[in-house]
Amino acid sequence: MATQQQAQNELSKQAPVPSLSHEQTLTTGQKPAPTPQKTKEQWLEEGNTLRTLKRPEEALAAFEQALRLDPNSAVAYNGKGAALYDLKRYEEALAAYEQALRLDPNFAMAYNNKGNTLERLGRNREAQQAHERARQLGYKG
């Protein structure tokens, strides 16, 4: 896990591309430069960085952008679940983890995160089963 300062430094590297202002567009006749499209991997990295910075709303938006690009990304659903967990939206987090596990039934971290969420919901028996499955799959966190 990156430190908060490392995460802030990483996020600052993703500086916006300068574009022409509305006034410049009117006077020069040029159109603003298009904003470069981020890849799924870039959205995932940004989401993780934002979570480290304790900015879960923005992290959630980043993970949703990753899912827009790849609706079958178990990693993006896991990240979405983590952001929702940070926001204390446990039922929604659980649904995201379950979708991640439908897409990748051997995703140990998603089982662990599902277990943590089930604990928050007071579903301790199910939480224990999810944590056990995570360990079986090699989760050591």
Secondary structure as GFF3:
##gff-version 3
##sequence-region A 1 141
A	DSSP	alpha_helix	4	12	.	.	.	ID=ss1
A	DSSP	alpha_helix	22	28	.	.	.	ID=ss2
A	DSSP	alpha_helix	40	52	.	.	.	ID=ss3
A	DSSP	alpha_helix	56	69	.	.	.	ID=ss4
A	DSSP	alpha_helix	74	86	.	.	.	ID=ss5
A	DSSP	alpha_helix	90	103	.	.	.	ID=ss6
A	DSSP	alpha_helix	108	120	.	.	.	ID=ss7
A	DSSP	alpha_helix	124	136	.	.	.	ID=ss8
###
